[in-house]
Amino acid sequence: MGGLIQGYLLAAVVAGANVLGGLMVTSTRVRGSKAAMNLLVAFGAGFMLAVAMLEMLPHSLEVEHGLLAVLLGYLAVHLTQHTLTPHFHFGEETHSDAMVGPGIGLWALIGLLPHSFFDGVAIMGGYLVSPEAGFLVFLAVLLHKVPTGVSLGSIMIASGNSTARALSAVGIVGVATVLGAVVTPVLPLLAEYGLALAAGVTIYVAASNLIPESQKMEGWFVPAGVFLGVLAFALIRLLMPGAH
């Protein structure tokens, strides 16, 4: 029971990080460094990729048809973020002339909801396996929540939506994460396959969303952040109980 409560609390923390990202682009008093944000995206990508490959995938293999669930999770994010909402990308949207109306922001919100829901599923699915796995998944989710809030908030603003609507959108995405954590233990299908589905989502976000963004940066500093993220995972995992 304690692990479930911890999972709920950490899901709420990452929801708050999502709102923080929205504040960074909607408030003149809360501004982040673009260079720091780019490095965070790359670092988060490496950490997420390591968690997905070395923690989430091995547990997915223990479930019958687990790899199929991983593939379905990957394809679900591709469908919602880059087929139904082809404009979406991680990073601040500054080209308002490319936006054709407030509806673009709504589509970006719709595209992010399944991804955010499975962020919560991933955290709770990890805790259902072990506290160590749950905490590592939490860190992976947390690292990309601020960039997610920045992306959605800036798309909402650039497409002509008000600041209030932009903050409401990032808040809704945060609620989706908490909802994913809440329903996972009580829905047998998610309790069994949630972590595998979330592994596919995590691999997509890391390898198909975040790493391509870091590859657009000139020089080596930001792309090297991917390796720092993997190294950080290795060090944290080494220090945790049951290290192997």
MARBA-3410 file (N, C-alpha, C, O; in Angstrom, 1 decimal):
244
0.8,-1.2,0.0,0.0,0.0,0.0,0.9,1.3,0.0,0.5,2.2,-0.7 ~ 2.0,1.2,0.8,2.9,2.4,0.8,3.5,2.7,-0.5,3.6,3.9,-0.9 ~ 3.8,1.6,-1.3,4.3,1.9,-2.7,3.3,2.5,-3.6,3.7,3.4,-4.4 ~ 2.0,2.2,-3.4,1.0,2.8,-4.3,0.9,4.3,-3.9,0.8,5.1,-4.8 ~ 0.9,4.6,-2.6,0.7,6.0,-2.2,1.9,6.8,-2.7,1.8,7.9,-3.2
3.1,6.2,-2.6,4.3,6.9,-3.2,4.2,7.1,-4.7,4.6,8.2,-5.2 ~ 3.7,6.1,-5.4,3.4,6.3,-6.8,2.5,7.4,-7.1,2.7,8.2,-8.0 ~ 1.4,7.5,-6.4,0.4,8.6,-6.6,1.1,9.9,-6.3,0.9,10.9,-7.1 ~ 1.8,10.0,-5.3,2.5,11.3,-4.9,3.5,11.7,-6.0,3.6,12.9,-6.4 ~ 4.3,10.8,-6.5,5.3,11.1,-7.5,4.6,11.4,-8.8,5.1,12.3,-9.6
3.4,10.8,-9.1,2.7,11.2,-10.3,2.2,12.7,-10.2,2.2,13.4,-11.2 ~ 1.8,13.1,-9.0,1.4,14.5,-8.8,2.6,15.4,-9.0,2.5,16.5,-9.5 ~ 3.8,15.0,-8.5,5.0,15.8,-8.7,5.3,16.0,-10.2,5.6,17.2,-10.6 ~ 5.2,15.0,-11.0,5.5,15.2,-12.4,4.4,16.0,-13.1,4.7,16.7,-14.1 ~ 3.2,15.9,-12.6,2.1,16.8,-13.1,2.5,18.3,-12.8,2.3,19.1,-13.7
3.0,18.5,-11.7,3.4,19.9,-11.3,4.6,20.4,-12.2,4.6,21.5,-12.5 ~ 5.5,19.5,-12.5,6.6,19.8,-13.4,6.1,20.2,-14.8,6.6,21.1,-15.5 ~ 5.0,19.6,-15.2,4.4,19.9,-16.5,3.8,21.3,-16.5,4.0,22.1,-17.4 ~ 3.2,21.7,-15.4,2.6,23.0,-15.2,3.8,24.1,-15.2,3.6,25.1,-15.7 ~ 4.9,23.7,-14.5,6.0,24.6,-14.5,6.5,24.9,-15.9,6.9,26.1,-16.2
6.6,23.9,-16.7,7.0,24.1,-18.1,6.1,25.1,-18.8,6.5,26.0,-19.6 ~ 4.7,25.0,-18.6,3.8,25.9,-19.1,4.0,27.3,-18.6,3.9,28.3,-19.4 ~ 4.3,27.5,-17.3,4.6,28.8,-16.8,5.8,29.4,-17.4,5.9,30.7,-17.5 ~ 6.8,28.6,-17.8,8.0,29.2,-18.4,7.8,29.9,-19.7,8.6,30.8,-20.1 ~ 6.7,29.6,-20.4,6.4,30.3,-21.6,5.2,31.2,-21.6,5.0,32.0,-22.5
4.5,31.2,-20.5,3.3,32.0,-20.4,3.5,33.2,-19.4,2.7,34.1,-19.4 ~ 4.5,33.1,-18.6,4.8,34.2,-17.6,6.1,34.9,-17.9,7.1,34.3,-18.2 ~ 6.0,36.2,-17.9,7.2,37.0,-18.1,8.2,37.0,-17.0,9.3,37.4,-17.1 ~ 7.7,36.5,-15.8,8.5,36.4,-14.6,9.2,35.1,-14.5,10.1,34.9,-13.7 ~ 8.7,34.1,-15.2,9.4,32.7,-15.1,9.9,32.4,-16.5,9.2,31.9,-17.4
11.2,32.5,-16.7,11.8,32.3,-18.0,13.0,31.3,-17.8,13.8,31.5,-16.9 ~ 13.1,30.4,-18.6,14.2,29.4,-18.6,15.2,29.7,-19.6,14.9,30.3,-20.7 ~ 16.4,29.3,-19.4,17.5,29.4,-20.4,17.2,28.4,-21.6,17.0,27.2,-21.3 ~ 17.3,28.9,-22.8,17.1,28.0,-23.9,18.1,26.9,-24.0,17.9,25.8,-24.3 ~ 19.4,27.3,-23.7,20.5,26.4,-23.8,20.3,25.3,-22.7,20.5,24.1,-23.0
19.9,25.7,-21.5,19.7,24.8,-20.4,18.5,23.8,-20.8,18.6,22.6,-20.5 ~ 17.5,24.4,-21.4,16.3,23.5,-21.8,16.7,22.5,-22.9,16.3,21.3,-22.8 ~ 17.6,22.9,-23.8,18.0,22.0,-24.8,18.9,20.8,-24.2,18.7,19.7,-24.6 ~ 19.7,21.2,-23.3,20.5,20.2,-22.6,19.6,19.3,-21.8,19.9,18.1,-21.7 ~ 18.6,19.8,-21.1,17.7,19.0,-20.3,16.9,18.0,-21.3,16.7,16.8,-20.9
16.6,18.4,-22.4,15.9,17.5,-23.4,16.8,16.4,-23.8,16.4,15.2,-23.8 ~ 18.1,16.7,-24.1,19.0,15.6,-24.5,19.3,14.7,-23.3,19.3,13.5,-23.4 ~ 19.6,15.3,-22.1,19.8,14.5,-20.9,18.6,13.6,-20.6,18.8,12.4,-20.3 ~ 17.4,14.1,-20.6,16.2,13.3,-20.4,16.1,12.2,-21.4,15.6,11.1,-21.0 ~ 16.4,12.5,-22.6,16.3,11.4,-23.7,17.2,10.2,-23.3,16.8,9.1,-23.4
18.5,10.5,-23.0,19.4,9.4,-22.6,18.9,8.7,-21.4,19.0,7.4,-21.4 ~ 18.4,9.4,-20.4,18.0,8.7,-19.2,16.8,7.9,-19.5,16.7,6.7,-19.0 ~ 15.8,8.4,-20.2,14.6,7.7,-20.5,14.9,6.4,-21.4,14.3,5.4,-21.1 ~ 15.8,6.6,-22.3,16.1,5.4,-23.2,16.8,4.3,-22.3,16.5,3.1,-22.5 ~ 17.6,4.7,-21.4,18.3,3.7,-20.5,17.2,3.0,-19.6,17.3,1.8,-19.5
16.3,3.8,-19.1,15.3,3.2,-18.2,14.4,2.2,-19.0,14.1,1.1,-18.5 ~ 14.0,2.7,-20.2,13.1,1.8,-21.0,13.8,0.5,-21.4,13.2,-0.5,-21.3 ~ 15.1,0.6,-21.8,15.8,-0.6,-22.3,16.2,-1.5,-21.2,16.1,-2.7,-21.3 ~ 16.7,-0.9,-20.1,17.3,-1.8,-19.1,16.4,-2.1,-17.9,16.7,-3.0,-17.1 ~ 15.3,-1.3,-17.7,14.4,-1.6,-16.6,13.0,-2.0,-17.1,12.5,-3.1,-16.6
12.4,-1.3,-18.0,11.0,-1.6,-18.4,10.9,-2.7,-19.4,10.1,-3.6,-19.2 ~ 11.8,-2.8,-20.3,11.8,-3.9,-21.3,12.0,-5.3,-20.7,11.2,-6.2,-21.0 ~ 13.0,-5.5,-19.8,13.1,-6.8,-19.2,11.9,-7.3,-18.5,11.5,-8.5,-18.5 ~ 11.2,-6.4,-17.8,10.0,-6.8,-17.1,8.8,-7.0,-18.1,8.0,-7.9,-17.8 ~ 8.8,-6.3,-19.2,7.8,-6.5,-20.2,8.0,-7.9,-20.8,7.0,-8.5,-21.2
9.2,-8.4,-20.9,9.4,-9.8,-21.4,8.9,-10.9,-20.5,8.7,-12.0,-21.0 ~ 8.6,-10.5,-19.3,8.1,-11.5,-18.3,6.6,-11.8,-18.5,6.1,-12.7,-18.0 ~ 6.0,-10.9,-19.3,4.5,-11.0,-19.5,4.2,-11.5,-20.9,4.9,-11.2,-21.8 ~ 3.3,-12.4,-21.0,2.9,-13.0,-22.3,2.5,-11.9,-23.2,1.7,-11.0,-22.8 ~ 3.0,-11.9,-24.4,2.8,-10.9,-25.4,3.2,-9.5,-25.0,2.7,-8.5,-25.5
4.2,-9.5,-24.1,4.7,-8.2,-23.6,5.3,-7.3,-24.7,5.1,-6.1,-24.7 ~ 6.1,-8.0,-25.6,6.7,-7.2,-26.7,5.7,-6.6,-27.6,5.9,-5.5,-28.2 ~ 4.6,-7.3,-27.8,3.5,-6.8,-28.6,2.9,-5.5,-28.0,2.6,-4.5,-28.7 ~ 2.8,-5.5,-26.7,2.3,-4.4,-25.9,3.3,-3.2,-26.1,2.9,-2.0,-26.2 ~ 4.6,-3.5,-26.1,5.6,-2.4,-26.3,5.4,-1.8,-27.6,5.4,-0.6,-27.7
5.2,-2.6,-28.7,5.0,-2.1,-30.0,3.8,-1.3,-30.1,3.8,-0.2,-30.7 ~ 2.7,-1.7,-29.5,1.4,-1.0,-29.5,1.6,0.4,-28.8,1.0,1.4,-29.3 ~ 2.3,0.4,-27.7,2.6,1.7,-27.0,3.3,2.6,-27.9,3.0,3.8,-27.9 ~ 4.3,2.1,-28.6,5.1,3.0,-29.5,4.3,3.5,-30.6,4.3,4.7,-30.9 ~ 3.5,2.7,-31.2,2.6,3.1,-32.4,1.5,4.1,-31.9,1.1,5.0,-32.7
1.0,3.9,-30.7,0.0,4.8,-30.2,0.5,6.2,-30.1,-0.3,7.1,-30.5 ~ 1.7,6.4,-29.6,2.2,7.8,-29.5,2.5,8.3,-30.9,2.2,9.5,-31.2 ~ 3.0,7.5,-31.8,3.2,8.0,-33.2,1.9,8.4,-33.8,1.8,9.5,-34.5 ~ 0.8,7.7,-33.6,-0.5,8.1,-34.1,-1.0,9.4,-33.5,-1.4,10.2,-34.3 ~ -0.9,9.5,-32.2,-1.5,10.7,-31.6,-0.7,11.9,-31.7,-1.2,13.0,-31.8
0.6,11.8,-31.7,1.5,13.0,-31.7,2.0,13.4,-33.1,2.2,14.6,-33.3 ~ 2.1,12.5,-34.0,2.7,12.8,-35.3,2.0,12.4,-36.5,2.4,12.6,-37.6 ~ 0.8,11.8,-36.3,-0.1,11.5,-37.4,-1.3,12.4,-37.3,-1.7,13.1,-38.3 ~ -2.0,12.3,-36.2,-3.2,13.2,-36.0,-2.8,14.6,-35.7,-3.5,15.6,-36.0 ~ -1.6,14.8,-35.1,-1.2,16.2,-34.8,0.3,16.4,-35.3,1.2,16.4,-34.5
0.4,16.5,-36.6,1.7,16.5,-37.2,2.6,17.7,-36.9,3.8,17.6,-37.1 ~ 2.1,18.8,-36.3,2.9,19.9,-36.0,3.7,19.7,-34.7,4.7,20.4,-34.5 ~ 3.3,18.8,-33.8,3.9,18.8,-32.5,5.3,18.4,-32.5,5.8,17.5,-33.3 ~ 6.1,19.1,-31.7,7.5,18.8,-31.5,7.9,19.3,-30.1,7.2,20.2,-29.5 ~ 9.0,18.7,-29.5,9.4,19.2,-28.2,10.3,20.4,-28.4,11.2,20.4,-29.2
10.0,21.4,-27.6,10.7,22.7,-27.7,9.7,23.8,-27.9,8.6,23.6,-28.1 ~ 10.2,25.0,-27.7,9.4,26.2,-27.7,9.0,26.6,-29.1,9.9,26.7,-30.0 ~ 7.7,26.7,-29.3,7.2,27.1,-30.7,7.2,28.7,-30.7,6.5,29.3,-30.0 ~ 8.0,29.2,-31.7,8.1,30.7,-31.8,7.5,31.2,-33.1,7.5,32.4,-33.3 ~ 7.1,30.3,-34.0,6.7,30.8,-35.3,5.2,30.8,-35.4,4.5,29.9,-35.8
4.6,31.9,-34.8,3.2,32.0,-34.8,2.5,32.1,-36.2,1.4,31.8,-36.3 ~ 3.3,32.6,-37.2,2.8,32.7,-38.5,2.5,31.3,-39.1,1.7,31.2,-40.1 ~ 3.1,30.2,-38.5,2.9,28.9,-39.0,1.6,28.3,-38.4,1.1,27.2,-38.9 ~ 1.0,28.9,-37.4,-0.2,28.5,-36.8,-1.4,29.0,-37.6,-1.4,30.1,-38.0 ~ -2.4,28.2,-37.7,-3.6,28.6,-38.5,-4.8,28.9,-37.6,-5.8,29.2,-38.2
-4.7,28.8,-36.3,-5.8,29.1,-35.5,-5.7,28.4,-34.1,-4.8,27.4,-34.0 ~ -6.5,28.7,-33.2,-6.5,28.1,-31.8,-6.7,26.6,-31.8,-6.2,25.9,-30.9 ~ -7.3,26.1,-32.9,-7.6,24.7,-33.0,-6.3,23.9,-33.0,-6.3,22.7,-32.6 ~ -5.2,24.4,-33.5,-3.9,23.7,-33.5,-3.5,23.4,-32.1,-3.0,22.3,-31.9 ~ -3.6,24.4,-31.2,-3.3,24.1,-29.8,-4.1,23.0,-29.2,-3.6,22.2,-28.4
-5.4,23.0,-29.6,-6.3,21.9,-29.1,-5.8,20.6,-29.6,-5.9,19.6,-28.8 ~ -5.5,20.5,-30.8,-5.0,19.2,-31.4,-3.7,18.8,-30.7,-3.5,17.6,-30.5 ~ -2.8,19.7,-30.4,-1.6,19.4,-29.6,-1.9,18.8,-28.3,-1.3,17.9,-27.8 ~ -2.9,19.4,-27.6,-3.4,18.9,-26.3,-3.9,17.5,-26.4,-3.6,16.6,-25.6 ~ -4.8,17.3,-27.4,-5.3,15.9,-27.6,-4.2,14.9,-27.9,-4.3,13.8,-27.4
-3.2,15.3,-28.7,-2.1,14.4,-29.0,-1.3,14.1,-27.8,-0.7,13.0,-27.7 ~ -1.2,15.0,-26.8,-0.4,14.7,-25.7,-1.1,13.9,-24.6,-0.4,13.3,-23.7 ~ -2.4,13.9,-24.6,-3.1,13.2,-23.5,-2.8,11.7,-23.4,-2.5,11.3,-22.2 ~ -2.8,10.9,-24.4,-2.4,9.5,-24.2,-1.0,9.3,-23.7,-0.8,8.5,-22.8 ~ -0.1,10.1,-24.3,1.3,10.1,-23.8,1.4,10.4,-22.3,2.1,9.7,-21.6
0.7,11.4,-21.9,0.8,11.8,-20.5,0.1,10.8,-19.6,0.5,10.5,-18.5 ~ -1.0,10.3,-20.1,-1.7,9.2,-19.3,-0.8,8.0,-19.0,-0.7,7.5,-17.9 ~ 0.0,7.6,-20.1,0.9,6.5,-19.9,2.1,6.9,-19.1,2.8,6.0,-18.7 ~ 2.4,8.1,-19.0,3.5,8.5,-18.0,3.1,8.1,-16.6,3.9,7.5,-15.9 ~ 1.8,8.3,-16.3,1.3,7.9,-15.0,1.2,6.4,-14.8,1.6,5.8,-13.8
0.8,5.7,-15.9,0.8,4.3,-16.0,2.2,3.7,-15.7,2.4,2.7,-15.0 ~ 3.2,4.4,-16.4,4.6,3.9,-16.3,5.1,4.0,-14.8,5.7,3.0,-14.3 ~ 4.8,5.1,-14.2,5.3,5.3,-12.8,4.6,4.2,-11.9,5.3,3.5,-11.1 ~ 3.3,4.1,-12.0,2.7,3.1,-11.1,3.0,1.7,-11.5,3.2,0.8,-10.7 ~ 3.1,1.4,-12.8,3.5,0.1,-13.3,4.9,-0.3,-12.7,5.1,-1.4,-12.4
5.8,0.7,-12.7,7.1,0.4,-12.1,7.0,0.1,-10.6,7.7,-0.8,-10.2 ~ 6.2,0.8,-9.9,6.0,0.5,-8.5,5.4,-0.8,-8.2,5.6,-1.5,-7.2 ~ 4.5,-1.3,-9.1,3.9,-2.6,-9.0,5.0,-3.7,-9.1,4.8,-4.8,-8.6 ~ 6.1,-3.4,-9.8,7.2,-4.3,-10.0,8.1,-4.2,-8.7,8.4,-5.3,-8.1 ~ 8.6,-3.0,-8.4,9.5,-2.8,-7.3,9.6,-1.3,-7.0,9.4,-0.5,-8.0
9.9,-0.9,-5.8,10.1,0.5,-5.5,11.2,1.1,-6.3,11.2,2.2,-6.7 ~ 12.3,0.3,-6.6,13.5,0.8,-7.3,13.1,1.1,-8.8,13.4,2.1,-9.3 ~ 12.3,0.1,-9.4,11.9,0.4,-10.8,11.0,1.6,-10.9,11.1,2.4,-11.8 ~ 10.1,1.7,-9.9,9.1,2.8,-9.9,9.8,4.1,-9.8,9.5,5.1,-10.5 ~ 10.9,4.2,-8.9,11.6,5.5,-8.7,12.4,5.8,-10.0,12.4,7.0,-10.4
13.0,4.8,-10.6,13.7,5.1,-11.9,12.8,5.6,-13.0,13.1,6.5,-13.7 ~ 11.6,5.0,-13.1,10.7,5.4,-14.1,10.2,6.8,-13.8,10.0,7.7,-14.7 ~ 10.0,7.1,-12.5,9.6,8.5,-12.1,10.6,9.5,-12.5,10.2,10.6,-13.1 ~ 11.9,9.2,-12.3,12.9,10.2,-12.7,12.9,10.4,-14.2,13.1,11.5,-14.7 ~ 12.7,9.3,-15.0,12.7,9.4,-16.4,11.5,10.3,-16.9,11.7,11.1,-17.8
10.3,10.1,-16.3,9.2,10.9,-16.6,9.4,12.3,-16.2,9.1,13.3,-17.0 ~ 9.9,12.6,-15.0,10.1,13.9,-14.5,11.0,14.7,-15.5,10.8,15.9,-15.7 ~ 12.0,14.1,-16.0,13.0,14.8,-16.8,12.4,15.4,-18.1,12.9,16.4,-18.6 ~ 11.3,14.8,-18.6,10.8,15.4,-19.8,9.5,16.1,-19.6,8.9,16.6,-20.6 ~ 9.0,16.2,-18.4,7.8,16.9,-18.1,7.9,18.4,-18.3,6.9,19.0,-18.8
9.0,19.0,-17.9,9.1,20.5,-18.1,9.2,20.8,-19.6,8.4,21.7,-20.0 ~ 10.0,20.1,-20.4,9.9,20.3,-21.9,8.6,20.1,-22.5,8.2,20.8,-23.4 ~ 7.8,19.1,-22.0,6.5,18.9,-22.5,5.6,20.1,-22.2,4.8,20.5,-23.1 ~ 5.6,20.6,-21.0,4.9,21.8,-20.7,5.3,23.0,-21.5,4.4,23.8,-21.9 ~ 6.6,23.2,-21.7,7.0,24.3,-22.6,6.5,24.1,-24.0,6.0,25.1,-24.6
6.5,22.9,-24.5,6.0,22.7,-25.9,4.6,23.0,-26.0,4.2,23.7,-26.9 ~ 3.8,22.4,-25.1,2.3,22.6,-25.3,1.9,24.0,-25.0,1.1,24.6,-25.7 ~ 2.5,24.7,-24.0,2.2,26.0,-23.7,2.5,27.0,-24.8,1.8,27.9,-25.1 ~ 3.7,26.8,-25.4,4.1,27.7,-26.5,3.3,27.5,-27.8,3.0,28.4,-28.5 ~ 2.9,26.2,-28.0,2.0,26.0,-29.2,0.7,26.6,-29.0,0.1,27.2,-29.9
0.1,26.5,-27.8,-1.1,27.2,-27.4,-1.1,28.7,-27.7,-2.0,29.3,-28.3 ~ 0.0,29.3,-27.2,0.1,30.7,-27.3,0.4,31.1,-28.8,-0.3,32.1,-29.3 ~ 1.3,30.4,-29.5,1.6,30.7,-30.9,0.4,30.5,-31.8,0.3,31.2,-32.8 ~ -0.6,29.7,-31.4,-1.7,29.4,-32.3,-2.9,30.3,-31.9,-4.0,30.2,-32.5 ~ -2.6,31.3,-31.0,-3.6,32.3,-30.8,-4.5,32.1,-29.6,-5.5,32.8,-29.4
-4.2,31.1,-28.7,-4.9,30.9,-27.5,-4.4,31.9,-26.4,-3.3,32.4,-26.5 ~ -5.3,32.1,-25.4,-4.9,33.0,-24.3,-4.0,32.3,-23.4,-3.9,31.0,-23.4 ~ -3.4,33.1,-22.5,-2.5,32.5,-21.5,-3.3,31.6,-20.6,-2.8,30.5,-20.2 ~ -4.5,32.0,-20.2,-5.4,31.1,-19.4,-5.6,29.8,-20.0,-5.6,28.7,-19.3 ~ -5.9,29.8,-21.3,-6.2,28.5,-22.0,-4.9,27.7,-22.1,-5.0,26.4,-21.9
-3.8,28.3,-22.3,-2.5,27.6,-22.3,-2.2,26.9,-21.0,-1.8,25.7,-21.0 ~ -2.4,27.6,-19.9,-2.2,27.0,-18.6,-3.2,25.9,-18.3,-2.9,24.9,-17.6 ~ -4.4,26.1,-18.7,-5.4,25.1,-18.5,-5.1,23.8,-19.3,-5.2,22.7,-18.8 ~ -4.5,24.0,-20.5,-4.1,22.8,-21.3,-3.0,22.0,-20.6,-3.1,20.8,-20.5 ~ -2.0,22.7,-20.1,-0.9,22.0,-19.4,-1.4,21.4,-18.1,-0.9,20.3,-17.7
-2.4,22.0,-17.5,-3.0,21.4,-16.3,-3.7,20.2,-16.6,-3.7,19.2,-15.8 ~ -4.5,20.2,-17.7,-5.2,19.0,-18.1,-4.3,17.8,-18.4,-4.5,16.7,-18.0 ~ -3.1,18.1,-19.0,-2.1,17.1,-19.3,-1.6,16.5,-18.0,-1.4,15.3,-17.9 ~ -1.4,17.4,-17.0,-0.9,16.9,-15.7,-1.9,16.0,-15.1,-1.5,15.0,-14.5 ~ -3.2,16.4,-15.2,-4.3,15.5,-14.6,-4.3,14.2,-15.2,-4.5,13.1,-14.6
-4.0,14.1,-16.6,-4.0,12.8,-17.3,-2.9,11.9,-16.7,-3.1,10.7,-16.6 ~ -1.8,12.5,-16.3,-0.7,11.7,-15.7,-1.1,11.1,-14.4,-0.9,9.9,-14.1 ~ -1.7,11.9,-13.5,-2.2,11.4,-12.2,-3.3,10.4,-12.4,-3.3,9.4,-11.7 ~ -4.2,10.6,-13.4,-5.2,9.6,-13.7,-4.6,8.3,-14.1,-5.1,7.2,-13.7 ~ -3.6,8.3,-14.9,-3.0,7.1,-15.3,-2.4,6.3,-14.2,-2.5,5.1,-14.1
-1.8,7.0,-13.2,-1.3,6.3,-12.0,-2.4,5.8,-11.1,-2.3,4.7,-10.5 ~ -3.5,6.5,-11.1,-4.7,6.1,-10.2,-5.3,4.8,-10.7,-5.7,3.9,-9.9 ~ -5.6,4.7,-12.0,-6.3,3.6,-12.6,-5.5,2.3,-12.8,-6.1,1.3,-12.9 ~ -4.2,2.5,-12.9,-3.4,1.3,-13.2,-3.5,0.1,-12.2,-3.7,-1.0,-12.7 ~ -3.5,0.4,-10.9,-3.7,-0.8,-10.0,-5.1,-1.4,-10.0,-5.2,-2.6,-9.6
-6.1,-0.7,-10.4,-7.4,-1.2,-10.3,-8.0,-1.8,-11.6,-9.0,-2.4,-11.7 ~ -7.2,-1.6,-12.7,-7.6,-2.2,-14.0,-6.7,-3.3,-14.3,-5.5,-3.1,-14.6 ~ -7.2,-4.5,-14.3,-6.3,-5.7,-14.5,-5.5,-5.6,-15.8,-4.3,-6.0,-15.8 ~ -6.0,-5.1,-16.9,-5.3,-5.0,-18.1,-4.1,-4.1,-18.0,-3.0,-4.5,-18.5 ~ -4.3,-3.0,-17.4,-3.2,-2.0,-17.2,-2.2,-2.6,-16.1,-1.0,-2.4,-16.2
-2.7,-3.2,-15.1,-1.8,-3.8,-14.1,-0.9,-4.8,-14.7,0.3,-4.9,-14.2 ~ -1.4,-5.5,-15.7,-0.5,-6.6,-16.3,0.3,-6.0,-17.5,1.5,-6.4,-17.6 ~ -0.3,-5.2,-18.3,0.4,-4.8,-19.5,0.8,-3.3,-19.5,1.4,-2.8,-20.5 ~ 0.5,-2.6,-18.4,0.7,-1.1,-18.4,2.2,-0.8,-18.6,2.5,0.1,-19.3 ~ 3.1,-1.5,-17.9,4.5,-1.2,-17.9,5.0,-1.5,-19.3,5.9,-0.7,-19.8
4.6,-2.5,-20.0,5.0,-2.8,-21.3,4.5,-1.8,-22.3,5.3,-1.3,-23.2 ~ 3.3,-1.4,-22.2,2.8,-0.3,-23.1,3.5,1.0,-22.8,3.9,1.7,-23.8 ~ 3.8,1.3,-21.6,4.5,2.5,-21.2,6.0,2.4,-21.7,6.6,3.5,-22.0 ~ 6.5,1.2,-21.8,7.9,1.1,-22.3,7.9,1.5,-23.8,8.9,2.3,-24.2 ~ 6.9,1.1,-24.6,6.8,1.6,-25.9,6.7,3.1,-26.1,7.3,3.7,-26.9
5.9,3.7,-25.2,5.7,5.1,-25.1,7.0,5.8,-24.8,7.4,6.8,-25.4 ~ 7.7,5.3,-23.8,9.0,5.9,-23.4,10.0,5.8,-24.5,10.8,6.8,-24.7 ~ 10.1,4.7,-25.1,11.1,4.6,-26.2,10.8,5.5,-27.3,11.7,6.1,-27.9 ~ 9.5,5.7,-27.6,9.1,6.7,-28.7,9.5,8.1,-28.3,10.2,8.8,-29.1 ~ 9.1,8.5,-27.1,9.4,9.9,-26.7,10.9,10.1,-26.6,11.4,11.2,-27.1
11.7,9.1,-26.2,13.2,9.3,-26.1,13.8,9.3,-27.5,14.5,10.2,-27.8 ~ 13.5,8.3,-28.3,14.3,8.0,-29.5,13.7,8.8,-30.7,14.4,9.2,-31.6 ~ 12.3,9.0,-30.7,11.7,9.6,-31.9,11.3,11.1,-31.7,11.1,11.8,-32.6 ~ 11.2,11.5,-30.4,10.9,12.9,-30.1,12.1,13.7,-29.6,12.6,14.7,-30.2 ~ 12.7,13.2,-28.5,13.7,14.0,-27.8,15.1,14.0,-28.5,15.7,15.0,-28.7
15.6,12.8,-28.8,16.9,12.7,-29.5,17.0,13.5,-30.8,17.9,14.2,-31.0 ~ 16.0,13.4,-31.7,16.0,14.2,-32.9,16.1,15.7,-32.6,16.7,16.4,-33.4 ~ 15.4,16.2,-31.5,15.5,17.6,-31.2,16.9,18.0,-30.8,17.4,19.0,-31.2 ~ 17.6,17.1,-30.1,19.0,17.4,-29.6,19.9,17.3,-30.8,20.9,18.0,-30.9 ~ 19.6,16.5,-31.9,20.4,16.4,-33.0,20.4,17.7,-33.9,21.3,17.9,-34.8
19.4,18.5,-33.7,19.3,19.8,-34.5,20.3,20.8,-33.9,20.5,21.8,-34.6 ~ 20.8,20.6,-32.7,21.6,21.7,-32.1,23.0,21.6,-32.7,23.6,20.5,-33.0 ~ 23.6,22.8,-32.9,25.0,22.8,-33.5,26.0,22.4,-32.4,25.7,22.7,-31.2 ~ 27.1,21.9,-32.8,28.2,21.5,-31.8,27.9,20.2,-31.2,27.0,19.5,-31.6 ~ 28.7,19.9,-30.2,28.6,18.6,-29.5,28.0,18.6,-28.1,27.6,17.6,-27.6
27.9,19.8,-27.6,27.5,19.9,-26.1,26.1,19.3,-25.9,26.0,18.5,-25.0 ~ 25.1,19.8,-26.6,23.8,19.3,-26.4,23.6,17.8,-26.8,23.1,17.0,-25.9 ~ 24.1,17.4,-28.0,23.9,15.9,-28.3,24.7,15.0,-27.3,24.2,13.9,-27.0 ~ 25.8,15.5,-26.7,26.5,14.7,-25.7,25.7,14.6,-24.4,25.9,13.7,-23.6 ~ 24.6,15.4,-24.2,23.8,15.3,-23.1,23.1,13.9,-23.0,22.7,13.5,-21.9
22.8,13.3,-24.2,22.2,12.0,-24.2,23.1,11.0,-23.5,22.5,10.2,-22.7 ~ 24.4,11.0,-23.7,25.3,10.1,-23.0,25.3,10.4,-21.5,25.5,9.5,-20.7 ~ 25.2,11.7,-21.2,25.2,12.0,-19.7,24.0,11.4,-19.1,24.0,11.0,-17.9 ~ 22.9,11.5,-19.8,21.6,10.9,-19.2,21.8,9.4,-19.0,21.3,8.9,-18.0 ~ 22.4,8.7,-19.9,22.6,7.2,-19.8,23.6,7.0,-18.6,23.3,6.1,-17.8
24.6,7.8,-18.5,25.6,7.6,-17.4,24.9,7.9,-16.0,25.2,7.2,-15.1 ~ 24.0,8.9,-16.0,23.3,9.2,-14.7,22.4,8.0,-14.3,22.4,7.7,-13.2 ~ 21.8,7.4,-15.3,21.0,6.2,-15.0,21.9,5.1,-14.4,21.5,4.5,-13.4 ~ 23.0,4.9,-15.0,23.9,3.8,-14.6,24.3,4.1,-13.1,24.4,3.1,-12.3 ~ 24.7,5.3,-12.8,25.2,5.6,-11.5,24.1,5.5,-10.5,24.3,4.9,-9.4
22.9,6.0,-10.8,21.8,5.9,-9.8,21.4,4.4,-9.6,21.2,4.0,-8.5 ~ 21.4,3.7,-10.7,21.0,2.3,-10.5,22.0,1.5,-9.7,21.7,0.6,-8.9 ~ 23.3,1.9,-9.9,24.4,1.2,-9.1,24.3,1.5,-7.6,24.6,0.6,-6.8 ~ 23.7,2.6,-7.3,23.6,3.0,-5.9,22.4,2.5,-5.2,22.2,2.6,-4.0 ~ 21.5,2.0,-6.0,20.2,1.5,-5.5,20.3,0.1,-5.0,21.2,-0.7,-5.4
19.4,-0.3,-4.1,19.4,-1.7,-3.6,19.2,-2.7,-4.7,18.5,-2.4,-5.7 ~ 19.9,-3.8,-4.7,19.7,-4.9,-5.7,20.4,-4.5,-7.0,20.1,-5.0,-8.0 ~ 21.5,-3.7,-6.9,22.2,-3.3,-8.1,22.8,-4.5,-8.8,23.3,-5.4,-8.1 ~ 22.8,-4.4,-10.1,23.3,-5.5,-10.9,23.8,-5.0,-12.2,24.3,-5.8,-13.0
END
